[in-house]
């Protein structure tokens, strides 16, 4: 049997988010939760708990997104930008 892409689900502090899923996706989440529980030897978890690790894995595996993140540099806030430029006034 092929290994699933997700491992055991870590218990992490959640952020509440409401989404609507097609019924077929919900059925697949239920089946995946059952398969994951069987593979890891843990009890079957709520299908909703699979969504965050699946999204995280999807985002981590997106090479184009990773490239965009590495190229993008955070801008300095205006207060920091002013203090970062050398002053022409004697100090």
PDB file of N, CA, C and O in Angstrom:
ATOM      1  N   UNK A   1       0.841  -1.174   0.000  1.00  0.00           N
ATOM      2  CA  UNK A   1       0.000   0.000   0.000  1.00  0.00           C
ATOM      3  C   UNK A   1       0.888   1.240   0.000  1.00  0.00           C
ATOM      4  O   UNK A   1       1.859   1.298   0.754  1.00  0.00           O
ATOM      5  N   UNK A   2       0.575   2.221  -0.823  1.00  0.00           N
ATOM      6  CA  UNK A   2       1.338   3.465  -0.890  1.00  0.00           C
ATOM      7  C   UNK A   2       1.116   4.288   0.372  1.00  0.00           C
ATOM      8  O   UNK A   2       0.037   4.277   0.965  1.00  0.00           O
ATOM      9  N   UNK A   3       2.162   4.998   0.764  1.00  0.00           N
ATOM     10  CA  UNK A   3       2.057   5.831   1.963  1.00  0.00           C
ATOM     11  C   UNK A   3       1.296   7.114   1.641  1.00  0.00           C
ATOM     12  O   UNK A   3       1.407   7.651   0.539  1.00  0.00           O
ATOM     13  N   UNK A   4       0.531   7.594   2.602  1.00  0.00           N
ATOM     14  CA  UNK A   4      -0.192   8.842   2.441  1.00  0.00           C
ATOM     15  C   UNK A   4       0.780  10.010   2.554  1.00  0.00           C
ATOM     16  O   UNK A   4       1.831   9.884   3.182  1.00  0.00           O
ATOM     17  N   UNK A   5       0.439  11.134   1.956  1.00  0.00           N
ATOM     18  CA  UNK A   5       1.309  12.300   1.985  1.00  0.00           C
ATOM     19  C   UNK A   5       1.328  12.967   3.349  1.00  0.00           C
ATOM     20  O   UNK A   5       2.307  13.631   3.691  1.00  0.00           O
ATOM     21  N   UNK A   6       0.276  12.808   4.133  1.00  0.00           N
ATOM     22  CA  UNK A   6       0.230  13.393   5.466  1.00  0.00           C
ATOM     23  C   UNK A   6       0.658  12.368   6.491  1.00  0.00           C
ATOM     24  O   UNK A   6       0.413  11.171   6.343  1.00  0.00           O
ATOM     25  N   UNK A   7       1.299  12.858   7.529  1.00  0.00           N
ATOM     26  CA  UNK A   7       1.639  12.005   8.661  1.00  0.00           C
ATOM     27  C   UNK A   7       0.643  12.278   9.781  1.00  0.00           C
ATOM     28  O   UNK A   7      -0.451  12.791   9.546  1.00  0.00           O
ATOM     29  N   UNK A   8       1.036  11.929  10.996  1.00  0.00           N
ATOM     30  CA  UNK A   8       0.170  12.179  12.145  1.00  0.00           C
ATOM     31  C   UNK A   8      -0.108  13.677  12.255  1.00  0.00           C
ATOM     32  O   UNK A   8       0.768  14.495  11.975  1.00  0.00           O
ATOM     33  N   UNK A   9      -1.310  14.029  12.656  1.00  0.00           N
ATOM     34  CA  UNK A   9      -1.726  15.419  12.749  1.00  0.00           C
ATOM     35  C   UNK A   9      -1.347  15.971  14.124  1.00  0.00           C
ATOM     36  O   UNK A   9      -1.762  15.432  15.150  1.00  0.00           O
ATOM     37  N   UNK A  10      -0.562  17.039  14.140  1.00  0.00           N
ATOM     38  CA  UNK A  10      -0.159  17.668  15.397  1.00  0.00           C
ATOM     39  C   UNK A  10      -1.319  18.490  15.947  1.00  0.00           C
ATOM     40  O   UNK A  10      -2.082  19.093  15.192  1.00  0.00           O
ATOM     41  N   UNK A  11      -1.440  18.503  17.263  1.00  0.00           N
ATOM     42  CA  UNK A  11      -2.455  19.313  17.911  1.00  0.00           C
ATOM     43  C   UNK A  11      -1.892  20.719  18.046  1.00  0.00           C
ATOM     44  O   UNK A  11      -0.972  20.940  18.833  1.00  0.00           O
ATOM     45  N   UNK A  12      -2.425  21.665  17.297  1.00  0.00           N
ATOM     46  CA  UNK A  12      -1.916  23.018  17.259  1.00  0.00           C
ATOM     47  C   UNK A  12      -3.047  23.987  17.581  1.00  0.00           C
ATOM     48  O   UNK A  12      -4.221  23.658  17.411  1.00  0.00           O
ATOM     49  N   UNK A  13      -2.691  25.181  18.045  1.00  0.00           N
ATOM     50  CA  UNK A  13      -3.703  26.183  18.359  1.00  0.00           C
ATOM     51  C   UNK A  13      -4.348  26.664  17.061  1.00  0.00           C
ATOM     52  O   UNK A  13      -3.665  27.242  16.216  1.00  0.00           O
ATOM     53  N   UNK A  14      -5.643  26.438  16.889  1.00  0.00           N
ATOM     54  CA  UNK A  14      -6.296  26.739  15.615  1.00  0.00           C
ATOM     55  C   UNK A  14      -6.762  28.184  15.487  1.00  0.00           C
ATOM     56  O   UNK A  14      -6.955  28.884  16.481  1.00  0.00           O
ATOM     57  N   UNK A  15      -6.936  28.604  14.262  1.00  0.00           N
ATOM     58  CA  UNK A  15      -7.579  29.859  13.905  1.00  0.00           C
ATOM     59  C   UNK A  15      -8.894  29.470  13.241  1.00  0.00           C
ATOM     60  O   UNK A  15      -8.907  28.623  12.347  1.00  0.00           O
ATOM     61  N   UNK A  16      -9.981  30.067  13.661  1.00  0.00           N
ATOM     62  CA  UNK A  16     -11.304  29.706  13.153  1.00  0.00           C
ATOM     63  C   UNK A  16     -11.484  30.230  11.732  1.00  0.00           C
ATOM     64  O   UNK A  16     -11.227  31.400  11.451  1.00  0.00           O
ATOM     65  N   UNK A  17     -11.927  29.354  10.848  1.00  0.00           N
ATOM     66  CA  UNK A  17     -12.174  29.696   9.459  1.00  0.00           C
ATOM     67  C   UNK A  17     -13.359  28.873   8.986  1.00  0.00           C
ATOM     68  O   UNK A  17     -13.404  27.663   9.207  1.00  0.00           O
ATOM     69  N   UNK A  18     -14.304  29.510   8.346  1.00  0.00           N
ATOM     70  CA  UNK A  18     -15.479  28.806   7.848  1.00  0.00           C
ATOM     71  C   UNK A  18     -15.376  28.693   6.332  1.00  0.00           C
ATOM     72  O   UNK A  18     -15.180  29.692   5.640  1.00  0.00           O
ATOM     73  N   UNK A  19     -15.509  27.469   5.820  1.00  0.00           N
ATOM     74  CA  UNK A  19     -15.468  27.238   4.380  1.00  0.00           C
ATOM     75  C   UNK A  19     -16.616  26.325   3.983  1.00  0.00           C
ATOM     76  O   UNK A  19     -17.140  25.576   4.808  1.00  0.00           O
ATOM     77  N   UNK A  20     -16.996  26.390   2.742  1.00  0.00           N
ATOM     78  CA  UNK A  20     -17.979  25.472   2.174  1.00  0.00           C
ATOM     79  C   UNK A  20     -17.256  24.556   1.207  1.00  0.00           C
ATOM     80  O   UNK A  20     -16.507  25.011   0.343  1.00  0.00           O
ATOM     81  N   UNK A  21     -17.488  23.261   1.361  1.00  0.00           N
ATOM     82  CA  UNK A  21     -16.856  22.272   0.494  1.00  0.00           C
ATOM     83  C   UNK A  21     -17.916  21.516  -0.292  1.00  0.00           C
ATOM     84  O   UNK A  21     -19.029  21.316   0.194  1.00  0.00           O
ATOM     85  N   UNK A  22     -17.579  21.101  -1.493  1.00  0.00           N
ATOM     86  CA  UNK A  22     -18.484  20.212  -2.207  1.00  0.00           C
ATOM     87  C   UNK A  22     -18.619  18.892  -1.435  1.00  0.00           C
ATOM     88  O   UNK A  22     -17.686  18.470  -0.751  1.00  0.00           O
ATOM     89  N   UNK A  23     -19.765  18.259  -1.547  1.00  0.00           N
ATOM     90  CA  UNK A  23     -20.020  17.000  -0.828  1.00  0.00           C
ATOM     91  C   UNK A  23     -18.970  15.941  -1.178  1.00  0.00           C
ATOM     92  O   UNK A  23     -18.555  15.169  -0.313  1.00  0.00           O
ATOM     93  N   UNK A  24     -18.545  15.903  -2.428  1.00  0.00           N
ATOM     94  CA  UNK A  24     -17.550  14.902  -2.843  1.00  0.00           C
ATOM     95  C   UNK A  24     -16.221  15.118  -2.118  1.00  0.00           C
ATOM     96  O   UNK A  24     -15.557  14.151  -1.744  1.00  0.00           O
ATOM     97  N   UNK A  25     -15.831  16.370  -1.919  1.00  0.00           N
ATOM     98  CA  UNK A  25     -14.588  16.654  -1.201  1.00  0.00           C
ATOM     99  C   UNK A  25     -14.737  16.234   0.253  1.00  0.00           C
ATOM    100  O   UNK A  25     -13.799  15.692   0.837  1.00  0.00           O
ATOM    101  N   UNK A  26     -15.895  16.474   0.844  1.00  0.00           N
ATOM    102  CA  UNK A  26     -16.132  16.062   2.233  1.00  0.00           C
ATOM    103  C   UNK A  26     -16.063  14.543   2.366  1.00  0.00           C
ATOM    104  O   UNK A  26     -15.477  14.027   3.317  1.00  0.00           O
ATOM    105  N   UNK A  27     -16.656  13.837   1.421  1.00  0.00           N
ATOM    106  CA  UNK A  27     -16.577  12.366   1.449  1.00  0.00           C
ATOM    107  C   UNK A  27     -15.129  11.902   1.339  1.00  0.00           C
ATOM    108  O   UNK A  27     -14.723  10.956   2.015  1.00  0.00           O
ATOM    109  N   UNK A  28     -14.353  12.567   0.488  1.00  0.00           N
ATOM    110  CA  UNK A  28     -12.940  12.214   0.353  1.00  0.00           C
ATOM    111  C   UNK A  28     -12.170  12.500   1.642  1.00  0.00           C
ATOM    112  O   UNK A  28     -11.286  11.730   2.017  1.00  0.00           O
ATOM    113  N   UNK A  29     -12.497  13.597   2.318  1.00  0.00           N
ATOM    114  CA  UNK A  29     -11.842  13.895   3.593  1.00  0.00           C
ATOM    115  C   UNK A  29     -12.154  12.823   4.633  1.00  0.00           C
ATOM    116  O   UNK A  29     -11.279  12.422   5.400  1.00  0.00           O
ATOM    117  N   UNK A  30     -13.396  12.363   4.655  1.00  0.00           N
ATOM    118  CA  UNK A  30     -13.785  11.295   5.585  1.00  0.00           C
ATOM    119  C   UNK A  30     -12.982  10.034   5.287  1.00  0.00           C
ATOM    120  O   UNK A  30     -12.441   9.407   6.199  1.00  0.00           O
ATOM    121  N   UNK A  31     -12.907   9.665   4.024  1.00  0.00           N
ATOM    122  CA  UNK A  31     -12.164   8.463   3.633  1.00  0.00           C
ATOM    123  C   UNK A  31     -10.677   8.618   3.942  1.00  0.00           C
ATOM    124  O   UNK A  31     -10.033   7.668   4.388  1.00  0.00           O
ATOM    125  N   UNK A  32     -10.131   9.809   3.706  1.00  0.00           N
ATOM    126  CA  UNK A  32      -8.713  10.049   3.979  1.00  0.00           C
ATOM    127  C   UNK A  32      -8.446   9.957   5.479  1.00  0.00           C
ATOM    128  O   UNK A  32      -7.445   9.374   5.894  1.00  0.00           O
ATOM    129  N   UNK A  33      -9.326  10.521   6.288  1.00  0.00           N
ATOM    130  CA  UNK A  33      -9.165  10.466   7.746  1.00  0.00           C
ATOM    131  C   UNK A  33      -9.161   9.022   8.228  1.00  0.00           C
ATOM    132  O   UNK A  33      -8.372   8.655   9.099  1.00  0.00           O
ATOM    133  N   UNK A  34     -10.036   8.210   7.664  1.00  0.00           N
ATOM    134  CA  UNK A  34     -10.071   6.791   8.038  1.00  0.00           C
ATOM    135  C   UNK A  34      -8.785   6.082   7.622  1.00  0.00           C
ATOM    136  O   UNK A  34      -8.228   5.301   8.393  1.00  0.00           O
ATOM    137  N   UNK A  35      -8.314   6.352   6.407  1.00  0.00           N
ATOM    138  CA  UNK A  35      -7.081   5.725   5.918  1.00  0.00           C
ATOM    139  C   UNK A  35      -5.883   6.183   6.742  1.00  0.00           C
ATOM    140  O   UNK A  35      -5.005   5.380   7.058  1.00  0.00           O
ATOM    141  N   UNK A  36      -5.840   7.459   7.091  1.00  0.00           N
ATOM    142  CA  UNK A  36      -4.739   7.989   7.889  1.00  0.00           C
ATOM    143  C   UNK A  36      -4.733   7.370   9.283  1.00  0.00           C
ATOM    144  O   UNK A  36      -3.675   7.014   9.802  1.00  0.00           O
ATOM    145  N   UNK A  37      -5.896   7.244   9.882  1.00  0.00           N
ATOM    146  CA  UNK A  37      -5.981   6.604  11.192  1.00  0.00           C
ATOM    147  C   UNK A  37      -5.499   5.167  11.143  1.00  0.00           C
ATOM    148  O   UNK A  37      -4.787   4.713  12.039  1.00  0.00           O
ATOM    149  N   UNK A  38      -5.883   4.457  10.104  1.00  0.00           N
ATOM    150  CA  UNK A  38      -5.454   3.064   9.938  1.00  0.00           C
ATOM    151  C   UNK A  38      -3.938   2.985   9.744  1.00  0.00           C
ATOM    152  O   UNK A  38      -3.274   2.134  10.337  1.00  0.00           O
ATOM    153  N   UNK A  39      -3.392   3.884   8.906  1.00  0.00           N
ATOM    154  CA  UNK A  39      -1.955   3.848   8.601  1.00  0.00           C
ATOM    155  C   UNK A  39      -1.097   4.241   9.802  1.00  0.00           C
ATOM    156  O   UNK A  39      -0.025   3.673  10.008  1.00  0.00           O
ATOM    157  N   UNK A  40      -1.560   5.209  10.595  1.00  0.00           N
ATOM    158  CA  UNK A  40      -0.756   5.693  11.718  1.00  0.00           C
ATOM    159  C   UNK A  40      -1.058   4.953  13.015  1.00  0.00           C
ATOM    160  O   UNK A  40      -0.344   5.128  14.002  1.00  0.00           O
ATOM    161  N   UNK A  41      -2.101   4.131  13.032  1.00  0.00           N
ATOM    162  CA  UNK A  41      -2.472   3.416  14.242  1.00  0.00           C
ATOM    163  C   UNK A  41      -3.170   4.297  15.263  1.00  0.00           C
ATOM    164  O   UNK A  41      -3.312   3.919  16.426  1.00  0.00           O
ATOM    165  N   UNK A  42      -3.602   5.463  14.832  1.00  0.00           N
ATOM    166  CA  UNK A  42      -4.324   6.381  15.700  1.00  0.00           C
ATOM    167  C   UNK A  42      -5.814   6.290  15.403  1.00  0.00           C
ATOM    168  O   UNK A  42      -6.212   5.791  14.350  1.00  0.00           O
ATOM    169  N   UNK A  43      -6.641   6.774  16.335  1.00  0.00           N
ATOM    170  CA  UNK A  43      -8.072   6.796  16.040  1.00  0.00           C
ATOM    171  C   UNK A  43      -8.361   7.739  14.867  1.00  0.00           C
ATOM    172  O   UNK A  43      -7.592   8.664  14.602  1.00  0.00           O
ATOM    173  N   UNK A  44      -9.453   7.501  14.185  1.00  0.00           N
ATOM    174  CA  UNK A  44      -9.847   8.366  13.074  1.00  0.00           C
ATOM    175  C   UNK A  44     -10.137   9.755  13.613  1.00  0.00           C
ATOM    176  O   UNK A  44     -10.893   9.913  14.571  1.00  0.00           O
ATOM    177  N   UNK A  45      -9.525  10.773  12.984  1.00  0.00           N
ATOM    178  CA  UNK A  45      -9.738  12.143  13.430  1.00  0.00           C
ATOM    179  C   UNK A  45     -10.863  12.784  12.640  1.00  0.00           C
ATOM    180  O   UNK A  45     -11.323  12.239  11.637  1.00  0.00           O
ATOM    181  N   UNK A  46     -11.300  13.936  13.097  1.00  0.00           N
ATOM    182  CA  UNK A  46     -12.331  14.677  12.373  1.00  0.00           C
ATOM    183  C   UNK A  46     -11.777  15.078  11.007  1.00  0.00           C
ATOM    184  O   UNK A  46     -10.636  15.531  10.916  1.00  0.00           O
ATOM    185  N   UNK A  47     -12.552  14.921   9.965  1.00  0.00           N
ATOM    186  CA  UNK A  47     -12.075  15.311   8.632  1.00  0.00           C
ATOM    187  C   UNK A  47     -11.645  16.775   8.561  1.00  0.00           C
ATOM    188  O   UNK A  47     -10.720  17.105   7.819  1.00  0.00           O
ATOM    189  N   UNK A  48     -12.290  17.646   9.309  1.00  0.00           N
ATOM    190  CA  UNK A  48     -11.937  19.070   9.278  1.00  0.00           C
ATOM    191  C   UNK A  48     -10.498  19.306   9.720  1.00  0.00           C
ATOM    192  O   UNK A  48      -9.873  20.273   9.282  1.00  0.00           O
ATOM    193  N   UNK A  49      -9.964  18.450  10.572  1.00  0.00           N
ATOM    194  CA  UNK A  49      -8.590  18.609  11.047  1.00  0.00           C
ATOM    195  C   UNK A  49      -7.562  18.273   9.971  1.00  0.00           C
ATOM    196  O   UNK A  49      -6.377  18.559  10.142  1.00  0.00           O
ATOM    197  N   UNK A  50      -7.991  17.683   8.887  1.00  0.00           N
ATOM    198  CA  UNK A  50      -7.083  17.376   7.782  1.00  0.00           C
ATOM    199  C   UNK A  50      -6.829  18.583   6.888  1.00  0.00           C
ATOM    200  O   UNK A  50      -5.800  18.658   6.218  1.00  0.00           O
ATOM    201  N   UNK A  51      -7.759  19.521   6.878  1.00  0.00           N
ATOM    202  CA  UNK A  51      -7.699  20.615   5.908  1.00  0.00           C
ATOM    203  C   UNK A  51      -6.447  21.467   6.087  1.00  0.00           C
ATOM    204  O   UNK A  51      -5.763  21.751   5.104  1.00  0.00           O
ATOM    205  N   UNK A  52      -6.129  21.878   7.303  1.00  0.00           N
ATOM    206  CA  UNK A  52      -4.963  22.742   7.515  1.00  0.00           C
ATOM    207  C   UNK A  52      -3.659  22.054   7.115  1.00  0.00           C
ATOM    208  O   UNK A  52      -2.869  22.657   6.388  1.00  0.00           O
ATOM    209  N   UNK A  53      -3.394  20.808   7.559  1.00  0.00           N
ATOM    210  CA  UNK A  53      -2.134  20.195   7.121  1.00  0.00           C
ATOM    211  C   UNK A  53      -2.092  19.924   5.622  1.00  0.00           C
ATOM    212  O   UNK A  53      -1.021  19.968   5.016  1.00  0.00           O
ATOM    213  N   UNK A  54      -3.241  19.646   5.021  1.00  0.00           N
ATOM    214  CA  UNK A  54      -3.257  19.440   3.566  1.00  0.00           C
ATOM    215  C   UNK A  54      -2.931  20.743   2.844  1.00  0.00           C
ATOM    216  O   UNK A  54      -2.152  20.746   1.891  1.00  0.00           O
ATOM    217  N   UNK A  55      -3.517  21.839   3.287  1.00  0.00           N
ATOM    218  CA  UNK A  55      -3.220  23.129   2.675  1.00  0.00           C
ATOM    219  C   UNK A  55      -1.763  23.516   2.894  1.00  0.00           C
ATOM    220  O   UNK A  55      -1.107  24.017   1.981  1.00  0.00           O
ATOM    221  N   UNK A  56      -1.258  23.284   4.100  1.00  0.00           N
ATOM    222  CA  UNK A  56       0.140  23.608   4.384  1.00  0.00           C
ATOM    223  C   UNK A  56       1.079  22.812   3.487  1.00  0.00           C
ATOM    224  O   UNK A  56       2.060  23.350   2.974  1.00  0.00           O
ATOM    225  N   UNK A  57       0.777  21.531   3.300  1.00  0.00           N
ATOM    226  CA  UNK A  57       1.623  20.696   2.437  1.00  0.00           C
ATOM    227  C   UNK A  57       1.526  21.145   0.980  1.00  0.00           C
ATOM    228  O   UNK A  57       2.524  21.162   0.260  1.00  0.00           O
ATOM    229  N   UNK A  58       0.327  21.504   0.556  1.00  0.00           N
ATOM    230  CA  UNK A  58       0.141  22.000  -0.809  1.00  0.00           C
ATOM    231  C   UNK A  58       0.951  23.275  -1.025  1.00  0.00           C
ATOM    232  O   UNK A  58       1.644  23.407  -2.034  1.00  0.00           O
ATOM    233  N   UNK A  59       0.868  24.215  -0.081  1.00  0.00           N
ATOM    234  CA  UNK A  59       1.585  25.472  -0.213  1.00  0.00           C
ATOM    235  C   UNK A  59       3.093  25.239  -0.169  1.00  0.00           C
ATOM    236  O   UNK A  59       3.835  25.841  -0.945  1.00  0.00           O
ATOM    237  N   UNK A  60       3.550  24.372   0.730  1.00  0.00           N
ATOM    238  CA  UNK A  60       4.979  24.086   0.844  1.00  0.00           C
ATOM    239  C   UNK A  60       5.529  23.440  -0.424  1.00  0.00           C
ATOM    240  O   UNK A  60       6.702  23.619  -0.751  1.00  0.00           O
ATOM    241  N   UNK A  61       4.698  22.697  -1.133  1.00  0.00           N
ATOM    242  CA  UNK A  61       5.141  22.012  -2.339  1.00  0.00           C
ATOM    243  C   UNK A  61       5.013  22.830  -3.606  1.00  0.00           C
ATOM    244  O   UNK A  61       5.418  22.377  -4.677  1.00  0.00           O
ATOM    245  N   UNK A  62       4.454  24.031  -3.507  1.00  0.00           N
ATOM    246  CA  UNK A  62       4.262  24.884  -4.681  1.00  0.00           C
ATOM    247  C   UNK A  62       5.548  25.669  -4.932  1.00  0.00           C
ATOM    248  O   UNK A  62       5.810  26.663  -4.255  1.00  0.00           O
ATOM    249  N   UNK A  63       6.340  25.232  -5.892  1.00  0.00           N
ATOM    250  CA  UNK A  63       7.644  25.841  -6.154  1.00  0.00           C
ATOM    251  C   UNK A  63       7.527  27.288  -6.613  1.00  0.00           C
ATOM    252  O   UNK A  63       8.345  28.127  -6.235  1.00  0.00           O
ATOM    253  N   UNK A  64       6.521  27.582  -7.420  1.00  0.00           N
ATOM    254  CA  UNK A  64       6.359  28.961  -7.895  1.00  0.00           C
ATOM    255  C   UNK A  64       6.060  29.888  -6.726  1.00  0.00           C
ATOM    256  O   UNK A  64       6.578  31.003  -6.672  1.00  0.00           O
ATOM    257  N   UNK A  65       5.228  29.437  -5.788  1.00  0.00           N
ATOM    258  CA  UNK A  65       4.913  30.251  -4.617  1.00  0.00           C
ATOM    259  C   UNK A  65       6.153  30.428  -3.741  1.00  0.00           C
ATOM    260  O   UNK A  65       6.397  31.527  -3.242  1.00  0.00           O
ATOM    261  N   UNK A  66       6.928  29.385  -3.547  1.00  0.00           N
ATOM    262  CA  UNK A  66       8.150  29.475  -2.746  1.00  0.00           C
ATOM    263  C   UNK A  66       9.123  30.474  -3.369  1.00  0.00           C
ATOM    264  O   UNK A  66       9.779  31.240  -2.663  1.00  0.00           O
ATOM    265  N   UNK A  67       9.206  30.456  -4.684  1.00  0.00           N
ATOM    266  CA  UNK A  67      10.093  31.391  -5.373  1.00  0.00           C
ATOM    267  C   UNK A  67       9.616  32.824  -5.173  1.00  0.00           C
ATOM    268  O   UNK A  67      10.425  33.718  -4.924  1.00  0.00           O
ATOM    269  N   UNK A  68       8.319  33.046  -5.280  1.00  0.00           N
ATOM    270  CA  UNK A  68       7.772  34.381  -5.050  1.00  0.00           C
ATOM    271  C   UNK A  68       8.050  34.853  -3.629  1.00  0.00           C
ATOM    272  O   UNK A  68       8.391  36.017  -3.415  1.00  0.00           O
ATOM    273  N   UNK A  69       7.908  33.962  -2.666  1.00  0.00           N
ATOM    274  CA  UNK A  69       8.148  34.333  -1.267  1.00  0.00           C
ATOM    275  C   UNK A  69       9.608  34.682  -1.028  1.00  0.00           C
ATOM    276  O   UNK A  69       9.908  35.605  -0.271  1.00  0.00           O
ATOM    277  N   UNK A  70      10.521  33.954  -1.664  1.00  0.00           N
ATOM    278  CA  UNK A  70      11.944  34.220  -1.440  1.00  0.00           C
ATOM    279  C   UNK A  70      12.397  35.500  -2.131  1.00  0.00           C
ATOM    280  O   UNK A  70      13.322  36.161  -1.658  1.00  0.00           O
ATOM    281  N   UNK A  71      11.763  35.854  -3.233  1.00  0.00           N
ATOM    282  CA  UNK A  71      12.130  37.064  -3.970  1.00  0.00           C
ATOM    283  C   UNK A  71      11.551  38.299  -3.292  1.00  0.00           C
ATOM    284  O   UNK A  71      12.197  39.345  -3.237  1.00  0.00           O
ATOM    285  N   UNK A  72      10.350  38.177  -2.786  1.00  0.00           N
ATOM    286  CA  UNK A  72       9.665  39.304  -2.156  1.00  0.00           C
ATOM    287  C   UNK A  72      10.350  39.638  -0.835  1.00  0.00           C
ATOM    288  O   UNK A  72      10.543  38.766   0.012  1.00  0.00           O
ATOM    289  N   UNK A  73      10.708  40.886  -0.671  1.00  0.00           N
ATOM    290  CA  UNK A  73      11.335  41.337   0.563  1.00  0.00           C
ATOM    291  C   UNK A  73      10.373  42.276   1.260  1.00  0.00           C
ATOM    292  O   UNK A  73       9.791  43.150   0.616  1.00  0.00           O
ATOM    293  N   UNK A  74      10.193  42.115   2.570  1.00  0.00           N
ATOM    294  CA  UNK A  74       9.252  42.995   3.262  1.00  0.00           C
ATOM    295  C   UNK A  74       9.738  44.441   3.244  1.00  0.00           C
ATOM    296  O   UNK A  74      10.923  44.710   3.442  1.00  0.00           O
ATOM    297  N   UNK A  75       8.822  45.356   3.008  1.00  0.00           N
ATOM    298  CA  UNK A  75       9.155  46.773   3.011  1.00  0.00           C
ATOM    299  C   UNK A  75       9.261  47.273   4.446  1.00  0.00           C
ATOM    300  O   UNK A  75       8.546  46.808   5.334  1.00  0.00           O
ATOM    301  N   UNK A  76      10.156  48.219   4.659  1.00  0.00           N
ATOM    302  CA  UNK A  76      10.286  48.811   5.980  1.00  0.00           C
ATOM    303  C   UNK A  76       9.117  49.759   6.226  1.00  0.00           C
ATOM    304  O   UNK A  76       8.710  50.478   5.313  1.00  0.00           O
ATOM    305  N   UNK A  77       8.571  49.776   7.431  1.00  0.00           N
ATOM    306  CA  UNK A  77       7.537  50.761   7.733  1.00  0.00           C
ATOM    307  C   UNK A  77       8.136  52.168   7.651  1.00  0.00           C
ATOM    308  O   UNK A  77       9.346  52.317   7.821  1.00  0.00           O
ATOM    309  N   UNK A  78       7.327  53.206   7.395  1.00  0.00           N
ATOM    310  CA  UNK A  78       7.863  54.562   7.231  1.00  0.00           C
ATOM    311  C   UNK A  78       8.746  55.019   8.392  1.00  0.00           C
ATOM    312  O   UNK A  78       9.757  55.676   8.148  1.00  0.00           O
ATOM    313  N   UNK A  79       8.411  54.703   9.634  1.00  0.00           N
ATOM    314  CA  UNK A  79       9.224  55.125  10.781  1.00  0.00           C
ATOM    315  C   UNK A  79      10.611  54.513  10.720  1.00  0.00           C
ATOM    316  O   UNK A  79      11.598  55.179  11.031  1.00  0.00           O
ATOM    317  N   UNK A  80      10.696  53.253  10.324  1.00  0.00           N
ATOM    318  CA  UNK A  80      11.992  52.589  10.225  1.00  0.00           C
ATOM    319  C   UNK A  80      12.771  53.065   9.008  1.00  0.00           C
ATOM    320  O   UNK A  80      13.998  53.154   9.053  1.00  0.00           O
ATOM    321  N   UNK A  81      12.080  53.367   7.935  1.00  0.00           N
ATOM    322  CA  UNK A  81      12.742  53.807   6.721  1.00  0.00           C
ATOM    323  C   UNK A  81      13.452  55.133   6.955  1.00  0.00           C
ATOM    324  O   UNK A  81      14.561  55.336   6.461  1.00  0.00           O
ATOM    325  N   UNK A  82      12.829  56.033   7.701  1.00  0.00           N
ATOM    326  CA  UNK A  82      13.430  57.336   7.960  1.00  0.00           C
ATOM    327  C   UNK A  82      14.687  57.194   8.822  1.00  0.00           C
ATOM    328  O   UNK A  82      15.679  57.884   8.586  1.00  0.00           O
ATOM    329  N   UNK A  83      14.653  56.312   9.809  1.00  0.00           N
ATOM    330  CA  UNK A  83      15.812  56.147  10.685  1.00  0.00           C
ATOM    331  C   UNK A  83      16.920  55.340  10.018  1.00  0.00           C
ATOM    332  O   UNK A  83      18.061  55.365  10.480  1.00  0.00           O
ATOM    333  N   UNK A  84      16.610  54.638   8.959  1.00  0.00           N
ATOM    334  CA  UNK A  84      17.601  53.808   8.290  1.00  0.00           C
ATOM    335  C   UNK A  84      18.444  54.617   7.317  1.00  0.00           C
ATOM    336  O   UNK A  84      19.526  54.174   6.933  1.00  0.00           O
ATOM    337  N   UNK A  85      17.963  55.825   6.897  1.00  0.00           N
ATOM    338  CA  UNK A  85      18.724  56.623   5.957  1.00  0.00           C
ATOM    339  C   UNK A  85      19.686  57.520   6.713  1.00  0.00           C
ATOM    340  O   UNK A  85      19.324  58.071   7.753  1.00  0.00           O
ATOM    341  N   UNK A  86      20.911  57.678   6.211  1.00  0.00           N
ATOM    342  CA  UNK A  86      21.883  58.510   6.913  1.00  0.00           C
ATOM    343  C   UNK A  86      21.443  59.966   6.894  1.00  0.00           C
ATOM    344  O   UNK A  86      20.875  60.445   5.913  1.00  0.00           O
ATOM    345  N   UNK A  87      21.707  60.642   7.965  1.00  0.00           N
ATOM    346  CA  UNK A  87      21.335  62.040   8.096  1.00  0.00           C
ATOM    347  C   UNK A  87      22.487  62.928   7.626  1.00  0.00           C
ATOM    348  O   UNK A  87      23.651  62.598   7.854  1.00  0.00           O
ATOM    349  N   UNK A  88      22.176  64.049   6.972  1.00  0.00           N
ATOM    350  CA  UNK A  88      23.217  64.979   6.539  1.00  0.00           C
ATOM    351  C   UNK A  88      23.503  66.015   7.618  1.00  0.00           C
ATOM    352  O   UNK A  88      24.436  66.808   7.494  1.00  0.00           O
ATOM    353  N   UNK A  89      22.697  66.006   8.678  1.00  0.00           N
ATOM    354  CA  UNK A  89      22.910  66.962   9.755  1.00  0.00           C
ATOM    355  C   UNK A  89      24.001  66.429  10.697  1.00  0.00           C
ATOM    356  O   UNK A  89      24.073  65.225  10.945  1.00  0.00           O
ATOM    357  N   UNK A  90      24.827  67.303  11.206  1.00  0.00           N
ATOM    358  CA  UNK A  90      25.842  66.854  12.171  1.00  0.00           C
ATOM    359  C   UNK A  90      25.172  66.346  13.429  1.00  0.00           C
ATOM    360  O   UNK A  90      24.129  66.850  13.846  1.00  0.00           O
ATOM    361  N   UNK A  91      25.776  65.358  14.016  1.00  0.00           N
ATOM    362  CA  UNK A  91      25.109  64.644  15.047  1.00  0.00           C
ATOM    363  C   UNK A  91      25.365  64.908  16.406  1.00  0.00           C
ATOM    364  O   UNK A  91      24.773  64.274  17.280  1.00  0.00           O
TER     365      UNK A  91
END
